Amino acid sequence: MNITVRKIGNSEGVILPKDVLERHHLKAGDQLVLIEEGDGLKLRRLQDDPEEFENKMKIARERMKKYETAYRVLAK
């Protein structure tokens, strides 16, 4: 599928075909992450599930508490 970079106001962007938007359940306002891989680009949906984020933060807090001494030494 070929997509052209177009002038959009003062920026440049791409228009995603309607069938692609429908297949991936995307709509105006949804956020995507642009990932550069070698000489290519990849778009992924931004995962902003609050429950998933809170679970990751819980794990991070547990690890920070468990390894607090090591982190303090490394921070010097």
C-alpha positions in Angstrom: 0.0 0.0 0.0 1.5 3.3 -1.0 0.8 6.4 1.0 2.0 9.9 0.2 3.3 12.4 2.7 1.2 15.5 2.2 1.2 19.1 3.3 -1.3 19.6 6.2 -1.4 23.2 7.4 2.1 24.1 8.4 3.0 20.5 8.9 3.3 17.4 6.8 1.5 14.1 7.4 -0.1 11.0 6.0 -3.7 10.2 5.4 -4.6 6.6 6.4 -7.2 4.9 4.1 -10.7 4.4 5.6 -10.5 0.6 5.3 -7.2 0.6 7.4 -8.8 2.8 10.0 -11.8 0.5 10.2 -9.7 -2.7 10.4 -7.7 -1.4 13.3 -10.6 0.4 15.0 -9.0 3.8 14.8 -10.7 7.1 14.7 -9.8 10.8 14.8 -8.1 11.7 18.1 -6.6 8.2 18.7 -2.9 8.4 19.4 -0.2 6.4 17.6 3.4 5.8 18.4 6.0 6.1 15.6 8.8 3.5 15.8 11.9 3.8 13.6 13.2 0.3 12.7 16.4 0.4 10.6 15.4 2.1 7.4 11.6 1.7 8.0 8.8 3.2 10.1 6.1 1.4 12.1 2.9 2.9 13.6 1.4 1.4 16.8 -1.6 2.3 18.8 -0.6 4.1 22.0 -1.7 1.8 24.9 -3.1 4.1 27.4 -5.1 1.6 29.5 -5.1 3.1 33.0 -5.3 -0.3 34.7 -2.2 -1.5 32.7 -0.3 1.6 33.5 -1.1 1.4 37.2 0.0 -2.3 37.2 3.4 -1.3 35.7 3.8 1.5 38.2 3.1 -1.0 41.1 5.8 -3.3 39.8 8.2 -0.4 39.4 7.6 0.8 43.0 8.1 -2.7 44.3 11.4 -3.0 42.5 12.6 0.4 43.6 11.8 -0.5 47.2 13.5 -3.9 46.9 16.7 -2.5 45.4 16.7 0.9 47.1 20.2 0.5 48.5 21.7 -0.4 45.1 19.9 2.5 43.4 21.3 4.9 46.0 24.9 3.6 45.4 24.5 3.9 41.7 23.1 7.4 41.9 26.3 8.7 43.4 
